[in-house]
Amino acid sequence: MSRKPVVRMAELEIDPDMLDAYRALLTREIEASVALEAGVLSLSAVCIRDVPNRIRILEVYTDKEAYEAHLRTPHFLEYKAETAGMVTSLTLLDVDPIVMRAKP
């Protein structure tokens, strides 16, 4: 049985007054997730040009179990707790990859 990757897009809006603090916490969370979790294939965060408090995160996990395990990690739970008052809007989208390539 082959694993089916889980690919998600998170669309967030952040309180502009808390943007620098949020970005620091997001950076710490992404770095920990990629370094510590074998099932996290990639996490990429970008902001909308000219609207820096609108953040988009592309998340790629090996499978559903890896995604669910990610949600239970101490570093993710800490990130969620510390950023709860910073996030003014959050939409999670399940997406299907068309083409995804990266150089090593």
C-alpha positions in Angstrom: 0.0 0.0 0.0 1.5 3.3 -1.0 1.4 6.4 1.1 -0.6 9.4 -0.1 1.0 12.7 0.7 -1.0 15.3 2.5 -0.7 18.8 1.1 -2.3 21.8 2.8 -2.4 25.5 2.4 -2.9 27.7 5.4 -4.2 31.2 4.8 -3.6 33.5 7.8 -4.1 37.1 8.7 -2.0 38.4 11.5 -2.6 41.4 13.8 -0.3 44.0 12.1 1.0 45.2 15.5 2.1 41.7 16.3 3.6 40.8 12.9 7.3 40.8 13.9 6.6 38.6 16.9 4.5 36.2 14.9 7.1 35.9 12.1 9.7 35.0 14.7 7.5 32.3 16.2 6.5 30.9 12.8 10.2 30.7 11.8 11.0 28.8 15.0 8.1 26.4 14.4 8.9 25.7 10.8 12.6 25.1 11.5 11.8 22.7 14.4 9.2 20.8 12.4 11.5 20.2 9.4 14.4 19.3 11.6 12.6 17.0 14.1 9.8 15.3 12.1 10.6 12.8 9.4 7.1 13.0 8.1 7.3 16.8 7.4 8.6 17.0 3.8 8.4 20.8 3.5 6.9 23.9 5.0 7.1 27.2 3.1 5.7 30.5 4.4 5.2 33.6 2.3 3.4 36.9 2.7 1.3 38.7 0.2 3.3 41.5 -1.3 2.3 44.9 0.0 0.1 43.2 2.6 2.7 41.5 4.9 0.2 40.5 7.6 -1.5 38.1 5.1 0.6 34.9 5.4 0.3 31.7 3.3 1.9 28.4 4.4 2.3 25.5 2.0 2.6 22.3 4.1 3.7 18.9 2.7 3.6 15.7 4.8 4.4 12.1 3.9 0.9 11.0 4.8 -2.1 11.6 7.0 -0.5 10.0 10.1 2.5 12.3 9.7 0.2 15.3 9.5 -1.7 14.2 12.6 1.5 13.5 14.5 2.7 17.0 13.6 -0.4 18.5 15.3 0.6 16.8 18.6 4.2 17.8 18.8 5.3 20.0 21.7 6.8 22.6 19.4 3.6 22.9 17.3 1.4 23.1 20.4 3.6 25.8 21.8 3.4 27.8 18.5 -0.4 27.5 18.6 -0.6 28.7 22.2 1.9 31.6 21.7 0.3 32.9 18.5 -3.4 32.5 19.4 -3.9 36.2 20.1 -1.9 37.2 17.0 -4.0 35.3 14.4 -7.1 37.2 13.4 -8.1 34.8 10.6 -7.2 31.2 9.7 -8.4 29.2 6.7 -7.0 25.7 6.1 -7.3 24.3 2.6 -6.7 20.7 1.5 -5.1 21.0 -1.9 -3.9 18.6 -4.6 -0.5 18.9 -6.0 -0.1 19.4 -9.7 3.6 19.7 -10.0 6.0 20.1 -7.1 9.7 20.0 -7.6 12.7 21.3 -5.6 16.4 21.1 -5.9 18.3 19.3 -3.1 
